[in-house]
Amino acid sequence: MRRAACYILMLAMLLLVACRGKRETRRASFKPHDRTEKTTKRGDNGSATTTVTDDDGWATLTIKLGRRDNHKLYEECREWLGVPYLYGGQEKDGTDCSGFVMQVYKAVYDRKIERNSARIFERNCEEIDKDELREGDLVFFATGRTSRISHVGIYLKDGKFVHASSSRGVRVSDLSERYYVKHFKCAGRVKK
């Protein structure tokens, strides 16, 4: 009887280890940007509408792009959509807000910026008015208990910005959403 109980316990432990190993392997191979679908439609006036959606439908980018828009910025951001949030991360298998902004700026603008949202504003930006925002500018938020900057995103256009949300990963949000209106701190343009 004791021997049978030991075998059952060992079998249960092996199953738990095997299941855990499968889950880790699956997560390590997950590439959100591989699960996205991109659709582009051209209008008569030469403008383009690019729609990017993932399998779950929550990480979307629907913005009309014109000839003067920075297509490299939108393409790079599209590659990051759906990447899960990971505090201290800066890769496409997990990133936080400043890691995401740092990597996009490096890829699109060949610029090295700070790794912390407050320091990005303090050392890399000049403050601008919210109504002066243009493509590639940064938007900063104070999401904690103090008024200190704790979150950063990249402004796109039409009130939209892309950022690494701690609850939903890299996604596009609107500055007019109640949460972002409440926590908006300032806007900045990266110094040349």
Backbone bond lengths (Angstrom), bond angles and torsions (degrees), N, CA, C in turn:
res aa  C-N    CA-C-N  psi(-1)  N-CA   C-N-CA  omega(-1)  CA-C   N-CA-C  phi
1 M - - - 1.448 - - 1.531 110.96 -
2 R 1.335 115.75 -43.55 1.460 120.44 179.66 1.523 110.94 -64.82
3 R 1.313 116.23 -40.23 1.455 121.53 -179.63 1.537 109.76 -63.18
4 A 1.318 118.01 -42.28 1.465 122.12 178.92 1.531 110.65 -63.22
5 A 1.319 117.03 -40.82 1.459 121.37 178.58 1.524 110.82 -63.93
6 C 1.329 117.49 -39.35 1.472 121.32 177.55 1.518 110.68 -64.31
7 Y 1.357 116.53 -43.06 1.471 120.07 178.58 1.530 111.41 -62.26
8 I 1.324 115.51 -42.57 1.469 119.86 179.45 1.532 109.98 -63.73
9 L 1.336 117.51 -42.89 1.455 121.57 179.05 1.526 110.93 -63.45
10 M 1.342 116.46 -43.45 1.471 120.08 178.77 1.523 110.81 -64.26
11 L 1.337 117.25 -40.68 1.458 121.26 179.10 1.532 110.57 -63.78
12 A 1.329 116.53 -42.43 1.468 120.66 178.52 1.528 110.72 -62.69
13 M 1.339 117.12 -41.31 1.466 120.28 179.12 1.526 110.65 -65.60
14 L 1.325 117.35 -40.83 1.462 120.54 178.20 1.524 111.24 -62.58
15 L 1.337 117.32 -41.31 1.461 121.19 178.63 1.532 110.97 -63.53
16 L 1.325 116.95 -42.50 1.465 120.34 178.73 1.521 111.16 -63.04
17 V 1.320 116.99 -43.87 1.461 120.68 179.06 1.522 110.16 -64.59
18 A 1.332 117.17 -42.34 1.470 121.08 -179.79 1.523 110.75 -64.16
19 C 1.324 117.79 -43.41 1.468 121.01 179.22 1.519 110.51 -64.61
20 R 1.313 116.68 -42.41 1.456 120.40 -179.98 1.526 110.82 -63.76
21 G 1.305 116.81 -41.63 1.463 121.35 178.50 1.514 111.70 -62.95
22 K 1.323 118.27 -40.51 1.459 121.21 177.86 1.516 111.19 -63.32
23 R 1.331 117.61 -42.73 1.451 121.68 -179.03 1.531 110.12 -62.27
24 E 1.325 117.48 -44.48 1.457 120.60 179.92 1.523 111.19 -64.50
25 T 1.324 117.17 -39.76 1.460 120.56 179.11 1.518 109.79 -63.94
26 R 1.338 116.84 -42.85 1.453 120.32 179.66 1.515 111.34 -62.19
27 R 1.325 117.27 -43.41 1.463 120.33 -178.73 1.523 111.38 -66.38
28 A 1.327 116.56 -38.93 1.466 119.91 -178.17 1.526 111.42 -65.10
29 S 1.326 117.56 -29.98 1.462 119.69 -177.95 1.530 112.85 -91.96
30 F 1.331 117.77 -2.25 1.464 122.13 -178.74 1.515 110.46 -69.75
31 K 1.325 116.78 123.62 1.464 121.97 177.68 1.523 107.46 -126.53
32 P 1.338 117.96 97.45 1.459 120.83 -175.08 1.511 113.28 -55.25
33 H 1.334 117.58 -37.75 1.454 119.01 -176.68 1.523 111.74 -69.14
34 D 1.339 117.94 -16.44 1.460 120.28 175.02 1.532 110.99 -78.30
35 R 1.336 117.12 -18.64 1.453 121.30 -177.69 1.515 112.33 -94.26
36 T 1.314 117.64 3.45 1.453 119.31 -177.49 1.517 110.97 -92.34
37 E 1.308 114.48 153.68 1.463 121.25 177.40 1.517 107.67 -121.41
38 K 1.322 116.29 131.32 1.459 120.83 -177.35 1.519 108.87 -113.55
39 T 1.315 116.15 132.78 1.460 122.20 176.84 1.520 107.95 -128.25
40 T 1.318 117.08 129.98 1.461 120.88 177.99 1.518 109.29 -124.59
41 K 1.328 116.52 130.44 1.460 122.54 176.56 1.511 108.60 -120.65
42 R 1.309 117.10 134.85 1.468 122.34 178.68 1.518 110.16 -100.75
43 G 1.333 115.09 134.84 1.458 120.58 176.90 1.517 110.79 -89.81
44 D 1.325 117.08 172.01 1.464 122.38 179.54 1.524 112.24 -62.76
45 N 1.338 117.34 -29.89 1.463 120.95 -177.52 1.527 113.05 -87.60
46 G 1.338 118.13 7.98 1.459 121.64 177.60 1.515 114.08 91.26
47 S 1.341 117.82 -6.36 1.457 119.16 178.57 1.522 109.35 -77.97
48 A 1.316 115.20 154.89 1.462 120.23 -179.01 1.517 109.19 -123.01
49 T 1.321 116.31 145.95 1.450 121.69 172.46 1.515 106.42 -113.34
50 T 1.328 115.74 120.04 1.450 120.33 179.09 1.514 108.24 -108.92
51 T 1.312 116.32 127.78 1.452 122.28 177.49 1.519 107.89 -118.78
52 V 1.324 116.36 127.67 1.452 121.43 177.80 1.513 107.03 -123.79
53 T 1.326 117.19 127.52 1.450 120.76 177.06 1.514 109.38 -134.10
54 D 1.320 115.96 152.08 1.454 119.16 174.59 1.521 108.61 -103.83
55 D 1.340 116.73 179.25 1.458 121.55 -176.81 1.528 112.11 -59.55
56 D 1.331 116.85 -35.08 1.455 120.67 -178.05 1.517 112.70 -84.40
57 G 1.338 117.40 -17.82 1.445 121.50 177.43 1.515 115.33 82.75
58 W 1.333 119.38 -0.53 1.466 118.97 -176.58 1.512 113.60 -92.24
59 A 1.318 119.87 -20.33 1.467 121.24 178.03 1.517 107.61 -102.79
60 T 1.310 116.93 95.64 1.458 119.28 -174.85 1.515 111.70 -125.58
61 L 1.304 115.06 153.88 1.455 122.13 177.13 1.515 106.60 -136.72
62 T 1.325 117.14 106.06 1.455 122.16 178.78 1.520 107.16 -124.48
63 I 1.316 115.21 98.64 1.459 121.10 -176.28 1.518 108.21 -141.91
64 K 1.333 116.43 135.01 1.461 120.20 175.89 1.516 109.07 -77.24
65 L 1.328 115.93 124.85 1.457 120.66 179.85 1.518 109.92 -106.76
66 G 1.320 115.44 134.67 1.451 121.36 175.53 1.520 110.50 -104.81
67 R 1.298 116.01 -179.33 1.473 120.49 -178.63 1.518 112.26 -64.36
68 R 1.324 117.02 -32.33 1.466 120.55 -176.70 1.522 113.45 -83.79
69 D 1.320 117.87 -10.32 1.461 120.74 179.89 1.525 110.23 -70.19
70 N 1.310 115.63 153.43 1.456 122.04 -179.95 1.534 108.81 -82.66
71 H 1.309 116.50 89.04 1.464 121.48 -176.68 1.528 111.57 -62.47
72 K 1.326 117.24 -30.63 1.471 120.65 178.61 1.532 110.16 -63.85
73 L 1.331 117.01 -39.05 1.464 121.03 177.77 1.521 110.66 -62.51
74 Y 1.331 117.40 -47.45 1.462 120.63 -178.32 1.521 111.60 -66.18
75 E 1.315 116.87 -38.30 1.463 120.62 179.37 1.528 110.57 -65.82
76 E 1.327 116.27 -42.29 1.471 119.73 178.80 1.527 110.43 -65.06
77 C 1.316 117.15 -43.49 1.469 120.28 178.27 1.522 111.01 -62.90
78 R 1.324 117.05 -39.04 1.463 121.10 178.14 1.531 110.56 -58.36
79 E 1.316 116.17 -39.00 1.465 120.60 -179.81 1.530 112.21 -63.05
80 W 1.323 116.81 -24.80 1.464 121.36 -177.67 1.526 113.22 -94.17
81 L 1.326 118.33 -16.03 1.470 120.12 -176.49 1.523 111.14 -54.63
82 G 1.321 115.67 131.82 1.458 120.97 177.95 1.515 114.50 88.76
83 V 1.335 118.43 -7.16 1.463 120.11 177.71 1.527 107.55 -63.39
84 P 1.335 118.18 130.50 1.458 119.73 -177.54 1.524 112.82 -69.25
85 Y 1.327 115.70 153.87 1.450 121.77 177.80 1.530 109.37 -73.01
86 L 1.325 115.98 135.53 1.461 121.89 175.13 1.519 107.14 -144.84
87 Y 1.321 116.77 113.27 1.468 120.84 -179.69 1.522 109.05 -58.08
88 G 1.330 116.47 126.99 1.459 121.76 -179.06 1.520 113.75 83.97
89 G 1.335 117.28 -5.00 1.464 120.87 -179.11 1.514 111.90 -82.58
90 Q 1.333 114.97 158.04 1.458 120.39 177.28 1.520 110.82 -152.40
91 E 1.327 116.10 26.03 1.463 121.86 -179.09 1.521 109.33 -121.55
92 K 1.337 116.76 170.38 1.459 120.96 -177.51 1.522 113.79 -77.53
93 D 1.344 117.22 1.90 1.463 118.39 171.14 1.524 110.99 -101.00
94 G 1.350 117.07 0.56 1.452 122.64 176.57 1.518 110.51 165.97
95 T 1.332 116.52 133.10 1.470 120.34 -177.86 1.519 111.06 -150.79
96 D 1.319 115.33 157.25 1.463 119.54 169.11 1.525 107.54 -105.64
97 C 1.320 117.52 -178.92 1.466 120.38 -171.81 1.522 113.20 -63.58
98 S 1.321 117.80 -46.77 1.466 119.04 -177.29 1.525 111.56 -73.02
99 G 1.329 117.44 -32.18 1.464 120.24 176.26 1.518 110.92 -64.47
100 F 1.319 116.34 -41.16 1.466 121.70 177.46 1.524 110.49 -62.47
101 V 1.338 117.07 -50.48 1.470 121.34 -178.78 1.528 110.13 -61.14
102 M 1.319 116.99 -43.32 1.457 121.03 -179.95 1.531 111.12 -59.57
103 Q 1.330 117.15 -44.54 1.468 121.02 -177.57 1.529 111.73 -69.70
104 V 1.329 117.30 -39.41 1.471 120.13 178.87 1.530 109.60 -65.71
105 Y 1.322 117.43 -43.35 1.467 119.80 179.23 1.526 111.69 -63.03
106 K 1.302 115.85 -36.46 1.468 120.02 178.07 1.530 110.37 -66.47
107 A 1.329 117.34 -44.27 1.469 121.99 -177.04 1.525 112.85 -72.66
108 V 1.325 117.49 -41.66 1.466 121.44 -172.97 1.524 112.16 -88.09
109 Y 1.321 116.50 -44.42 1.463 120.91 -172.84 1.532 113.75 -108.30
110 D 1.343 116.99 -3.27 1.458 122.36 -176.81 1.535 110.34 53.60
111 R 1.337 114.92 42.88 1.472 122.28 -178.96 1.520 109.22 -120.68
112 K 1.317 115.69 137.48 1.455 120.68 175.07 1.522 107.89 -97.87
113 I 1.335 115.80 124.97 1.465 120.19 177.73 1.521 108.80 -124.04
114 E 1.309 115.64 168.88 1.465 122.00 -177.89 1.528 111.49 -59.74
115 R 1.322 115.35 165.91 1.464 121.39 -175.66 1.534 112.79 -101.61
116 N 1.319 117.75 -0.55 1.459 122.81 -177.13 1.529 108.53 -123.37
117 S 1.335 117.62 135.62 1.470 120.56 -173.59 1.528 112.97 -58.26
118 A 1.327 118.24 -42.68 1.476 120.03 179.66 1.527 110.67 -66.65
119 R 1.322 116.80 -40.75 1.474 119.93 -179.79 1.525 111.60 -70.59
120 I 1.338 117.21 -30.90 1.469 119.16 175.85 1.526 108.70 -58.22
121 F 1.329 116.36 -47.31 1.465 119.81 -179.97 1.530 111.18 -65.02
122 E 1.337 116.41 -47.06 1.467 120.81 -175.90 1.527 113.21 -65.06
123 R 1.323 117.47 -40.08 1.468 120.46 -170.84 1.525 114.91 -105.60
124 N 1.318 117.84 -24.09 1.464 119.69 -173.35 1.523 114.73 -112.24
125 C 1.327 118.36 -11.49 1.467 120.20 -171.21 1.515 113.16 -121.26
126 E 1.316 113.07 155.38 1.462 120.21 165.02 1.530 105.04 -110.18
127 E 1.320 116.37 136.91 1.463 120.16 -176.91 1.529 110.18 -70.42
128 I 1.327 115.14 139.68 1.459 121.71 176.05 1.517 108.43 -130.39
129 D 1.331 116.45 161.39 1.463 120.82 176.07 1.522 109.46 -72.15
130 K 1.296 115.22 151.31 1.462 120.96 -179.65 1.529 111.41 -58.38
131 D 1.332 117.12 -35.54 1.468 119.62 -178.95 1.535 112.89 -77.67
132 E 1.328 117.67 -2.86 1.468 122.15 176.24 1.532 112.27 -96.72
133 L 1.329 116.97 -0.58 1.465 120.51 -176.17 1.520 111.72 -57.34
134 R 1.331 114.76 137.87 1.461 121.10 173.23 1.527 108.09 -139.91
135 E 1.298 114.61 167.63 1.461 122.37 -178.04 1.525 113.07 -44.07
136 G 1.324 116.62 127.86 1.457 121.01 176.89 1.509 114.81 91.25
137 D 1.340 118.12 -12.13 1.462 120.14 175.19 1.524 108.90 -68.45
138 L 1.307 116.61 164.18 1.461 120.96 -177.60 1.525 110.58 -110.15
139 V 1.309 115.16 144.00 1.465 121.63 176.71 1.526 107.67 -117.05
140 F 1.328 115.07 136.13 1.455 121.62 -173.78 1.526 110.29 -120.24
141 F 1.334 114.73 145.73 1.457 121.05 -176.40 1.523 109.72 -133.85
142 A 1.320 115.64 150.37 1.464 122.76 172.85 1.523 105.78 -109.77
143 T 1.314 116.66 96.81 1.465 120.83 -173.60 1.520 112.95 -98.74
144 G 1.330 117.16 -5.82 1.464 120.89 -179.35 1.513 111.86 -91.26
145 R 1.312 114.53 -161.70 1.469 120.88 -178.66 1.523 112.58 -79.99
146 T 1.332 116.32 -16.50 1.463 120.23 179.53 1.525 109.01 -106.18
147 S 1.320 115.60 177.86 1.462 119.47 179.21 1.531 111.45 -91.60
148 R 1.310 116.67 11.52 1.477 122.05 180.00 1.531 110.08 -73.84
149 I 1.331 116.80 140.80 1.463 122.15 177.57 1.524 109.71 -60.48
150 S 1.324 116.05 129.47 1.460 120.25 -179.53 1.529 112.92 -135.83
151 H 1.334 117.12 0.87 1.468 119.84 -178.40 1.526 109.04 -150.95
152 V 1.346 116.19 145.28 1.460 121.23 -179.08 1.522 109.43 -140.13
153 G 1.331 115.16 147.74 1.456 121.81 175.34 1.510 109.89 -142.97
154 I 1.321 116.49 169.99 1.464 122.25 -179.59 1.518 108.65 -106.84
155 Y 1.331 116.09 123.91 1.453 120.94 179.23 1.528 109.53 -72.23
156 L 1.336 115.56 136.88 1.460 121.15 177.51 1.522 109.17 -103.74
157 K 1.310 118.07 -82.23 1.463 123.25 175.00 1.515 108.06 -171.69
158 D 1.327 116.18 169.92 1.469 121.89 177.25 1.529 112.88 53.32
159 G 1.341 117.05 35.84 1.460 121.25 178.45 1.515 114.92 79.61
160 K 1.314 118.18 2.47 1.465 121.98 -177.44 1.527 110.55 -96.01
161 F 1.324 115.55 145.18 1.457 121.32 173.78 1.523 109.00 -141.57
162 V 1.320 115.82 155.71 1.463 121.80 -179.23 1.522 107.72 -113.44
163 H 1.324 116.11 139.51 1.466 120.56 -175.29 1.512 109.46 -159.95
164 A 1.322 115.93 168.17 1.463 121.78 175.48 1.526 107.68 -98.35
165 S 1.317 115.34 101.15 1.460 122.01 179.85 1.527 109.20 -77.66
166 S 1.332 116.85 134.67 1.465 119.43 -179.19 1.527 112.03 -66.04
167 S 1.320 118.17 -21.26 1.464 119.81 -179.63 1.530 113.47 -98.53
168 R 1.340 117.98 -23.87 1.465 119.29 -174.63 1.526 114.82 -131.18
169 G 1.307 118.54 4.17 1.461 120.39 179.63 1.520 111.70 78.56
170 V 1.329 116.23 -161.44 1.464 120.64 -176.38 1.518 109.47 -73.07
171 R 1.315 114.93 125.11 1.467 121.54 -175.27 1.519 110.25 -155.99
172 V 1.296 115.21 168.23 1.463 121.82 175.67 1.523 107.59 -101.76
173 S 1.320 115.73 133.24 1.461 121.78 177.45 1.516 108.85 -128.59
174 D 1.326 115.76 172.22 1.452 121.83 -178.97 1.529 109.23 -114.54
175 L 1.316 116.08 134.36 1.467 120.30 180.00 1.526 112.45 -62.03
176 S 1.330 117.48 -19.18 1.462 120.02 -179.18 1.537 112.90 -84.71
177 E 1.334 117.89 -4.56 1.465 120.14 176.19 1.526 108.51 -64.71
178 R 1.324 116.32 140.39 1.464 122.17 -173.79 1.532 112.59 -51.63
179 Y 1.323 117.69 -44.51 1.459 121.19 -178.16 1.530 111.27 -59.88
180 Y 1.337 116.70 -44.29 1.462 120.06 -176.69 1.530 112.03 -76.41
181 V 1.306 117.55 -29.34 1.473 120.38 173.44 1.531 108.75 -64.01
182 K 1.318 116.10 -45.25 1.471 121.46 -177.81 1.530 112.02 -64.93
183 H 1.319 118.12 -38.14 1.468 121.13 -173.07 1.527 114.35 -102.38
184 F 1.341 117.63 0.65 1.460 119.98 -180.00 1.523 110.10 -60.31
185 K 1.331 116.38 132.28 1.465 121.29 -179.39 1.525 110.82 -108.27
186 C 1.331 117.64 -52.96 1.459 120.93 -177.84 1.520 109.86 -169.75
187 A 1.328 114.65 172.99 1.473 122.02 176.42 1.514 107.29 -122.00
188 G 1.327 115.17 151.53 1.449 119.00 -179.72 1.518 112.23 -143.77
189 R 1.312 115.12 148.86 1.458 122.05 174.55 1.514 107.81 -111.63
190 V 1.326 117.36 126.74 1.457 121.37 -178.26 1.515 109.22 -63.74
191 K 1.322 115.41 130.00 1.467 121.51 -178.76 1.515 110.33 -67.40
192 K 1.320 115.94 146.84 1.477 121.84 178.62 1.512 110.28 -72.45
